[in-house]
Amino acid sequence: MGKIVDLEEGLELVQKGITKLTNILEGRAEPSFITDECMMLYTTIFNIASRNHPQDHSQLLYDKYRELLEEYLTSEALPALSEKHDEVMLLELVHRWKNYKVMVRWLTHFFFYINRYYIPRRSLTPLAEVGLNCFRQLVYQVLKDKVRDAVISLINRERDGEQVDKTLLKNVLNIFVEIGSGKTHYYETDFEAHMLRETSTYYSQKASIWIVEDSCPDYMFKAEECLKREKDRALHYLHEISEPKLLQKVEDELLSPYTNQLLENETSGCHVLIRDNKVDDLSRMCRLFYKIASGMNLISEIIKQQVTAELTVLMKQAEDAASNKKPEKKDEIGLQELVLVRSVIELNAKYLAFSNDCFQNNSPLRKPLKEVFEVFCNKGFSGNSCVELLATFCDHTLKKGATKNSSEAVEDTIEKTVKLLAYVNDKDLFAEIHRKKLARRLLFNRSAHDDYERSMLKKLEQQFGWQVTWKMEGMVTDMTLAREIQSSFEEYLKSNRQENPGTDLSVTVLTTRFWPGYKSHDFNLPSELIKCVQAFKIFYETTYRRKLTWLYSLGSCNINAKFGERTIELIVTTHQAAVLMLFNSADRLGYSEIKSQLAMTDDEVTRLLHSLSCARYKILNKEPNSQSISRTDYFEFNSEFTEAMKRIKIPPPPVDERNKVIQDVDKGREYAIDAAIVRIMKNRKVIVYQQLVVECMEHLNHVFKPDIKAIKKRIEALITREYLERDQKNPSIFRYLA
């Protein structure tokens, strides 16, 4: 057995060791511990507590451990802290806490045997926790209010612009956490709650001054700076749990009470910022009020009012201009309507930019834009639907010579226009009108550039889907191929001069499935034109071995017409050219003779003769001289016709394509509804009527808003065609017939 240690002697050795440790921590003249001294203290405590001693004095040593710590705190730490105040006291607290943790660590090492064996057997509080409890009871509970007030005082001084020791604050606030064994109970109860109340008081006072002195932008700037500084404060020395609470307090005092007063300020509020295009201030407004529901709702309502007001002004201006139009042009889409469309497009682009740049594409702010522009984009104006106005505007933008803007400007206009189309319900109607106008631009060489057309189609595809644009893309491709065919034809004529008709001829070969359905009307061509047709027909059918269907209604001719001693080049349709060329061999022709020689219908002949004798350019004289065509009229070539220009275009006979487009769209919608219903039924097999209607509308909403009556009608048609059937017991249930 080892040497039995005398209790008194052992405790005296322990006391001497602890006194030396205290002297070292307090900076008194004392040599550092050497390894042998540390081992001697550890061995002494071990021997007192072990069986080498007649009695087990482990409990005595456990109590001695607490006694030593309490003695150090009451004799050294607490007196030093009590005589200091404010920042000096905080510095001393950090110093004392650091020393105390060192003491606890050393004592725990010396009393390791007790901690390792005795405490677990008796389920006692571990030594480290005993040390923490001693500091909490003897120092923390005495000084916590004083420490808290000193910390809050420093925070307020920093808020007022003074420089403070952030490291000191972080170290002091860490004590509040460490005193709770890493949990934040003491931090939240003894410091954070008071700090948050002080924060509310501080910013409440600031807000009451700023709201009187500052404009809305200035107030928001100060509020945002305060939030940034509080966020930095939380980052540098507060615990991480304090940041959201702290920022919420600042918002509650600076923003929530003054939301309406700031946003509705007549001289500097949201209305004024939007009007003056104050992007930075609007961005700040969104950042500040994003989390404040009442704020975002109010901004949303203000934006809605502003957009509505601006649209109302534009509509009023356009209506005033339309009221001054000549009666015969009331139904035509003129310059004022195109100006209106451009203004609306720019207005939408402006607010979308606000939404994206200022409001981070915030959905509550996009909703009012959608609501206002949807109303405008789905109602008529001056007898024209918005769909027609937009299609005409696109046509005007993409026409050759219609704009002198740069490529970038045209691309920008195209992009903005397509964004406005997102609000249109009848997207399929727009697509069909646009396709018809695209066809005319391409066929009559009026398109500004193929690149613009492709750019437009690409953006439409993104908006509507490829199903809407694939035919139009095929049309543009057709024109490229047609130019190649024309070049080949010209080379063919050079090599085969005997086939040359003696007239310059340009033919555009189209693929039927891409282009609108044009009616092919046969009529008696003049001999000069027959030669042209035969020449190209021989070339094409020999080279490409395909059959051609000629669409003379889409053709145009340049005719040199001699009026007295002056020659004027007339640009006319193929049909108009055929009428005029009849007068090469006759001075005077009656209506019946013209109809017989051309082999056309009365309607076609009437429209042609009206365009040549009753319109602006009276190339033919008519007897009797009236503005209508009858079957008893006679016509003569007007050799006395005069015109300052050497080259004029005779407008073609007017054709009302509007009803035809609407009919085509209605027919296409029937197919689309049928396809949607069949697709749903294939997937569902059995479905209730109401659910079928809802799903069908969801399928088709991206192209058009189907009418419930139309859906019901198509369901009946599909039942008739045996694609689906009604349930015999419940007529509102439908089954798919595979």
Secondary structure, 3 states (H helix, E strand, C coil): CCCCCCHHHHHHHHHHHHHHHHHHHCCCCCCCCCHHHHHHHHHHHHHHHCCCCCCCCHHHHHHHHHHHHHHHHHHHHHHHHHCCCHHHHHHHHHHHHHHHHHHHHHHHHHCHHHHHHHHHHHCCCCHHHHHHHHHHHHHHHHHHHHHHHHHHHHHHHHHCCCCCCHHHHHHHHHHHHHCCCCCCHHHHHHHHHHHHHHHHHHHHHHHHHHHHHCCHHHHHHHHHHHHHHHHHHHHHCCCCCHHHHHHHHHHHHHCHHHHHHHHCCCCCCHHHHHHCCCHHHHHHHHHHHCCCHHHHHHHHHHHHHHHHHHHHHHHHHHHHHHHCCCHHHCCCCCHHHHHHHHHHHHHHHHHHHHHHHHCCCCHHHHHHHHHHHHHHHCCEECCEEHHHHHHHHHHHHHECCCCCCCHHHHHHHHHHHHHHHCCCCCHHHHHHHHHHHHHHHHHCCCECCHHHHHHHHHHHHHHHCHHHHHHHHHHHHHHHHHHHHHHHHHHHHHHCHHHCCCCCCCCCCCCCCCCCCCCCCCCCCCHHHHHHHHHHHHHHHHHCCCCCCCCHHHCEEEEEEEECCEEEEEEEEHHHHHHHHHHHCCCEEEHHHHHHHHCCCHHHHHHHHHHHHCCCCCCEEEECCCCCCCCCCEEEECCCCCCCCCEEECCCCCCCCHHHHHHHHHHHHHHHHHHHHHHHHHHHCEEEHHHHHHHHHHHHCCCCCCCHHHHHHHHHHHHHCCCEEECCCCCCEEEECC
